[in-house]
Every structure is written in structure tokens, then in C-alpha cells.
Amino acid sequence: MKRQRLDIAIVGAGMVGLAQATLLAVRHPQLQIAVLEASTDVPQVSATEYDPRVVALTQSSRALLEEVGAWETFGAERACPYTEMRVWDAEGTGSVCFNSRDVQMPNLGHIVENNVVVAALRERLAALPNVEIVAGFRLESWWRDCGLWHLQPRSDRNVVEGLEEHPEVLRTRLLVGADGARSKVRDLLRIRCHDTDYHQTALVCVAKCEKSHQHTAWQRFLKTGPLAFLPLEGLGDDNHCAVVWSADEPLARELVMLDDAAFALNLEKAFESRLGSIASVSERFSFPLRARHAESYYGPGAVLIGDAAHSIHPLAGQGANLGLQDVLVLSEEIARALKRGLEPSDPSVMARYQRRRRGDNVATLKAMSTFKSLFGAGNLHWRWLRNTGLSMVDASPLLKKRIILRAMAV
Ligand SMILES: Cc1cc2nc3c(=O)[nH]c(=O)nc-3n(C[C@H](O)[C@H](O)[C@H](O)COP(=O)(O)OP(=O)(O)OC[C@H]3O[C@@H](n4cnc5c(N)ncnc54)[C@H](O)[C@@H]3O)c2cc1C
């Protein structure tokens, strides 16, 4: 591959950046593409333990992973289909159960470990001749002339693996920022970002439960934040769940300090022992929760996708799915431009991409903030409202169907 003058450079080898690179490389073999990644770590998939960070992938995200050939490397073994989603309020009797039968589908989606998806995308990418990952390239600065971006990594030579092979500066016609919620590309483009602190931290771990997870995604809304148990599959049993416990900061601080046995007891109590006792918990990881939304998704010759453009509360498990929708739409717009003899970095590509994606992302961000406020409210009026709302949805097959189809469309 000729790295000196790229057609497209994608900053960030997370799930979204890798999916973008692979999809473009598969659809346009004539394009020279590189993924610039700050880290030199290569995600490893353990054959004995689950990764605590998971995503609930929709049918649409699955279709994208199938198209690039990544799904087949893990789909049968490590993607856990869930056929039901049970949601209930800790402060009342309201509950709702969504079933894939409500929409005549085999399942509502799949829970997959993050590192399984990332490893599969990397494997697929490695087999394509027109795309590569430049590991240890932490984008730090740039300049633009004659329609080309000149990208420079941080000048700490130690972090760049095999630096001799790397040119100091990479040149590209189009730059795609897929570098996550604290995007450097966004900063360098001087794009303002709306930032809301939820004052919550998500604790994630894997819990081994006494009972089967029943291929169900469970979510209990506590006054201090939602607690989700998501089913896992692939290591020979059906009683491991990925736990995502979003808790107000004071509670999260207390939970982080507990030893495993005390944490497991608290977890079981908070989950009302729905899956029996909790036999063990894995190492815990915590993520401070903020909503971020870039004011614009593009600048001259550069575009933002995934968490670099928008990041949301994990309570509905939609962050990665929204990012993968960005990937699909940007790919369509680039294909459209190439067909019409335009540059992939043509301003019309960016403008159309933003127009098609912004509404969906705004709607999801608003919905997550409303859910978070509604379920965090302790007064009687709000409690009545949300419990009645949940029961009403549960009693209405039509409403349920519409909610499921809307969630699956992302
Ligand atoms: C607790 C939790 C649970 C979640 N559950 C779900 C779920 O069920 N379903 C769902 O759809 N989403 C979920 N999400 C959201 C989802 O994980 C994210 O939306 C998704 O991982 C974002 O992917 P990304 O590729 O955009 O960014 P990232 O995964 O953050 O990747 C960014 C990459 O860019 C690299 N990078 C950063 N800066 C630079 C630089 N200057 N130069 C070079 N490289 C750089 C980083 O090293 C990283 O590899 C959850 C999130 C959390 C916190």
C-alpha cells in the first residue's frame, strides 16, 4: 500500500472506525485507506473469559458486519441472540416485556463483546489489500494545502511501533474522525461540542448467575440509575451476563470500593435476585457518563463519525449502533460522489451526510436524556406517570411493536 498519499485516512481503530475502513475498502477496491490508531495494543479474545464491555447490536448493525465479512468469524459462537427485553421500575409495579414474537422476528438483536467485534473487523481488514492500520499513530497536529491534509503524530517516538517504516507525515484527501468521545479531530477542526454531565458512572463487569439468563436483556430502573443484565453466550453455559450498572456518582464511588463478595451481594439485591444468587463477578471497569454532540459533523475535507460526533447514555444500548449507521450513510454518500466524478471530500458529501444523520442522532440523544430524568425523579407524580406509562405500553401490542421496530431500525 502507498501510504504517502492516501485517499482516506480514518483516525481511530474502535468499532466504528474499523467498520468504516472495512466497508469502504470492500466497496471501493481502488481507494487507498489507512486507519491511524494511537494505541499499539491488539485486542485479544479470551477462550475462557468474557469481555465485560459489550454492545447490543441491532439487525442493521449485524447486516453491516455481515457485508464486510466480520460477522461470520464470531456470529455463531460469541453473539448471543436475545428474544426478550424486560424493563421494570424499582419504585412501583410498572413493567414491560418486549418479545421478538411481537414483531415476528427470531430475536430482538445480539449481545456481543466489544473486543470480539473489534478483533473480527481487524482480521477482515488485514485480508484486504487496499487498507491497513497504522498502529501507534496518535494524531497531534495537521495542516492543509492543495486539498490535502498533512497529518502528524505525537512526536514521542517511543509510542510509534516500527517508526522507521512510518513516514512522519501522512497525506490524505479525506480525513474521517472516528477517535471517540474526546475527539482530537473535532478539536483540531474547532468544532464546538455540547457536553452534558449525567453525574453518573457506569460500572461494567461479568456476573455468573445461579439461573439461566433465558436469552433475555433485563433492565431495572433504580432511582439512582438503570441496572442492566445482558445475556452472554459462547463459553459453554447460559448463566453469564454482562452487567451495566449506571449509578449516581456517590453510589458509584461506594460500589467501586467494595470487594467482590460485597459487590456481588449489592448487585444481587439491586437486581431483586431475578436470576437467583450471583456466584461470582469479574473485574469491574467504570465509565463516567456524559452526553456529547458536535455542533457540526464536518469541516473542510474532514468528517466526524461515531462517538466523535455524538455519545449517549448507555441505557438503551444504542451508541455503537448509531455510529454504525453513520458508517453506512457516509459510505453511501462517498459512493454517490465517486459515481458522479466528485472527490470523496467534496463539501456536498459532508453536507448530505450530516443532513441524513443529525435528526436520528438528536432524537436518540433527547430520548436518552428524557428517560434518565424520568426514571431519576422520585416524586409521587412522576412515579405514577412512569409506572402507568410502562403498564400501558405492556398492554398495547401495537405500541410495543412500534417501539421495537423503531429501536431495531437504528
Ligand atoms: C458502559 C457502556 C455500555 C455501552 N453499551 C452499548 C450497547 O449496548 N450498544 C451500543 O450500541 N453501544 C453501547 N455503548 C456505546 C459504545 O460502546 C460506543 O458508542 C462505541 O464503542 C463508540 O465507538 P467509536 O469507534 O466511535 O469510539 P471508540 O471505541 O472510543 O474508539 C476510538 C478510537 O480512537 C483512538 N484514538 C483516540 N484519539 C486518537 C488520536 N488522537 N489519534 C489516533 N487514535 C486515536 C482510540 O485509541 C480508540 O481506539 C456503551 C458505552 C458504555 C460506556
The ligand as a MOL file (V3000), in Angstrom:
LIG
                    3D

  0  0  0     0  0            999 V3000
M  V30 BEGIN CTAB
M  V30 COUNTS 53 58 0 0 0
M  V30 BEGIN ATOM
M  V30 1 C -20.8210 1.2090 29.7330 0
M  V30 2 C -21.1620 1.3390 28.2790 0
M  V30 3 C -22.0570 0.4400 27.6920 0
M  V30 4 C -22.3960 0.5570 26.3280 0
M  V30 5 N -23.2990 -0.3190 25.7650 0
M  V30 6 C -23.6470 -0.1740 24.4540 0
M  V30 7 C -24.5930 -1.0650 23.8100 0
M  V30 8 O -25.1510 -1.9820 24.4090 0
M  V30 9 N -24.8910 -0.8750 22.4870 0
M  V30 10 C -24.3290 0.1450 21.7690 0
M  V30 11 O -24.6470 0.2830 20.5820 0
M  V30 12 N -23.4250 0.9810 22.3360 0
M  V30 13 C -23.0650 0.8560 23.6450 0
M  V30 14 N -22.1710 1.7130 24.2170 0
M  V30 15 C -21.5570 2.7620 23.3750 0
M  V30 16 C -20.4400 2.2210 22.5260 0
M  V30 17 O -19.5420 1.4670 23.2910 0
M  V30 18 C -19.7140 3.3720 21.8300 0
M  V30 19 O -20.6870 4.1770 21.1930 0
M  V30 20 C -18.7540 2.8520 20.7820 0
M  V30 21 O -17.8220 1.9560 21.3320 0
M  V30 22 C -18.0100 4.0230 20.1490 0
M  V30 23 O -17.0940 3.5390 19.1930 0
M  V30 24 P -16.1030 4.5050 18.4320 0
M  V30 25 O -15.3250 3.6280 17.4980 0
M  V30 26 O -16.8480 5.6840 17.8870 0
M  V30 27 O -15.1470 5.1130 19.5650 0
M  V30 28 P -14.0660 4.3790 20.4880 0
M  V30 29 O -14.4660 2.9810 20.7630 0
M  V30 30 O -13.8830 5.2940 21.6550 0
M  V30 31 O -12.7320 4.3340 19.6150 0
M  V30 32 C -11.9260 5.4630 19.4080 0
M  V30 33 C -10.5240 5.0160 18.9960 0
M  V30 34 O -9.7570 6.1730 18.6150 0
M  V30 35 C -8.4430 6.0880 19.1540 0
M  V30 36 N -7.9180 7.4610 19.2770 0
M  V30 37 C -8.3350 8.4340 20.1310 0
M  V30 38 N -7.6300 9.5760 19.9300 0
M  V30 39 C -6.7520 9.3190 18.9250 0
M  V30 40 C -5.7640 10.1210 18.2520 0
M  V30 41 N -5.5290 11.4100 18.5550 0
M  V30 42 N -5.0340 9.5460 17.2510 0
M  V30 43 C -5.2450 8.2480 16.8920 0
M  V30 44 N -6.1730 7.4620 17.5010 0
M  V30 45 C -6.9370 7.9830 18.5000 0
M  V30 46 C -8.6540 5.3650 20.4820 0
M  V30 47 O -7.4510 4.7600 20.9230 0
M  V30 48 C -9.7480 4.3460 20.1200 0
M  V30 49 O -9.1870 3.1480 19.6460 0
M  V30 50 C -21.8180 1.6080 25.5590 0
M  V30 51 C -20.9170 2.5000 26.1580 0
M  V30 52 C -20.5930 2.3730 27.5070 0
M  V30 53 C -19.6480 3.3730 28.1450 0
M  V30 END ATOM
M  V30 BEGIN BOND
M  V30 1 1 1 2
M  V30 2 1 2 3
M  V30 3 2 2 52
M  V30 4 2 3 4
M  V30 5 1 4 5
M  V30 6 1 4 50
M  V30 7 2 5 6
M  V30 8 1 6 7
M  V30 9 1 6 13
M  V30 10 2 7 8
M  V30 11 1 7 9
M  V30 12 1 9 10
M  V30 13 2 10 11
M  V30 14 1 10 12
M  V30 15 2 12 13
M  V30 16 1 13 14
M  V30 17 1 14 15
M  V30 18 1 14 50
M  V30 19 1 15 16
M  V30 20 1 16 17
M  V30 21 1 16 18
M  V30 22 1 18 19
M  V30 23 1 18 20
M  V30 24 1 20 21
M  V30 25 1 20 22
M  V30 26 1 22 23
M  V30 27 1 23 24
M  V30 28 2 24 25
M  V30 29 1 24 26
M  V30 30 1 24 27
M  V30 31 1 27 28
M  V30 32 2 28 29
M  V30 33 1 28 30
M  V30 34 1 28 31
M  V30 35 1 31 32
M  V30 36 1 32 33
M  V30 37 1 33 34
M  V30 38 1 33 48
M  V30 39 1 34 35
M  V30 40 1 35 36
M  V30 41 1 35 46
M  V30 42 1 36 37
M  V30 43 1 36 45
M  V30 44 2 37 38
M  V30 45 1 38 39
M  V30 46 1 39 40
M  V30 47 2 39 45
M  V30 48 1 40 41
M  V30 49 2 40 42
M  V30 50 1 42 43
M  V30 51 2 43 44
M  V30 52 1 44 45
M  V30 53 1 46 47
M  V30 54 1 46 48
M  V30 55 1 48 49
M  V30 56 2 50 51
M  V30 57 1 51 52
M  V30 58 1 52 53
M  V30 END BOND
M  V30 END CTAB
M  END
